[in-house]
Amino acid sequence: MTPTAITTDRWCGLDVVRLQIGGAQVTVSHWGAHVLSWIPTDGIERLYLSPKNPGDGVTPIRGGIPVIFPQWADQGPRTRHGFARRVLWQMTEQKQDPAFVFATWRLTPDALPASYRDEIPSGWWAEVTVMLSPDRLDVELAVGNDGSTPLSFTGGLHTYLATPELELSQLSGLYGLTYQDANAQWQAVKETAPELVVDRAVNRVYPAPTRALLWKSGKVATGIDQAGFANLVVWNPGEHHNLADLPADGFRRFLCVEAAQLTAPITLDPRAEWAGRQSLVALPSL
Ligand SMILES: O=P(O)(O)OC[C@H]1O[C@@H](O)[C@H](O)[C@@H](O)[C@@H]1O
């Protein structure tokens, strides 16, 4: 039987939970329901986490898997990239099984400061479920409307995939898709690279790929799949970034590959629910 465990720890002044199964582990902060680290059985960390995170309980965490809800970036009047990454979630469920271990976090309006609560109609709930098996991590964002008026939102899972060297890493599976280039007035561009190598600032919004992507970095590869989300975003701020919570050369250590819903907001009628998922699969060393 594969040994499993759920333990608690502290990171950067925050309470975190660690799920473990057969030598693999994922660490999740209650603040933001934010995955900070995923180490599959090969022992190689797959997520980037900035060493300059202030850990002040105010500034969103730079790295890992930020949960974006109820607004993508600055595309609307709500808090940039949503309030979900700036508040404490409640862990409501956990389970250990021979094949997997999971935990679920829930956020409801009563847990929010009034300024955030006023951003959207009341009666909604959001849940993040993190499921770990030895070489796979599934993260699901689910949203429900228990209110009496329609609820519209955008959002996503803003995953920072780690790499020893960005320019020597490749992302394949996007060939032939037409993306909107947020760094070039949102012009539509057809992806012609069978293997995308990022060597400058990128901010591209693709439609959700119909097949899994492959991220090759250093000695390892990672498969990336998603369901429920209409978009996939590839983002890196490049060398001229002025992000205070990222080291000057930090941009070289990650590529964000994000399961997102931003070109068409989800609208939930009363009693309706929606869910989107991103799955990461650790593949054998190259
Ligand atoms: O610095 P933040 O708020 O975490 O945002 C990071 C980036 O996230 C990306 O997903 C957005 O497309 C960018 O516009 C944004 O700069």
The ligand as a Tripos MOL2 file, in Angstrom:
@<TRIPOS>MOLECULE
LIG
   16    16     1     0     0
SMALL
NO_CHARGES

@<TRIPOS>ATOM
      1 O1          1.7050   40.4760  -11.3910 O.co2     1 LIG1
      2 P1          0.3900   39.7380  -11.4250 P.3       1 LIG1
      3 O2         -0.7580   40.5690  -10.9550 O.co2     1 LIG1
      4 O3          0.4730   38.4350  -10.7010 O.co2     1 LIG1
      5 O4          0.1020   39.4170  -12.9380 O.3       1 LIG1
      6 C1          1.0210   38.7290  -13.7090 C.3       1 LIG1
      7 C2          0.5880   38.6210  -15.1750 C.3       1 LIG1
      8 O5         -0.3810   37.6330  -15.2880 O.3       1 LIG1
      9 C3         -0.7040   37.3220  -16.6280 C.3       1 LIG1
     10 O6         -1.5530   36.2380  -16.6550 O.3       1 LIG1
     11 C4         -1.3530   38.4990  -17.2590 C.3       1 LIG1
     12 O7         -1.7190   38.2030  -18.5760 O.3       1 LIG1
     13 C5         -0.3790   39.6530  -17.2080 C.3       1 LIG1
     14 O8         -0.9810   40.8040  -17.7360 O.3       1 LIG1
     15 C6          0.0750   39.9130  -15.7800 C.3       1 LIG1
     16 O9          1.0900   40.8840  -15.7700 O.3       1 LIG1
@<TRIPOS>BOND
     1     1     2 2
     2     2     3 1
     3     2     4 1
     4     2     5 1
     5     5     6 1
     6     6     7 1
     7     7     8 1
     8     7    15 1
     9     8     9 1
    10     9    10 1
    11     9    11 1
    12    11    12 1
    13    11    13 1
    14    13    14 1
    15    13    15 1
    16    15    16 1
@<TRIPOS>SUBSTRUCTURE
     1 LIG1         1 GROUP 0 **** ****
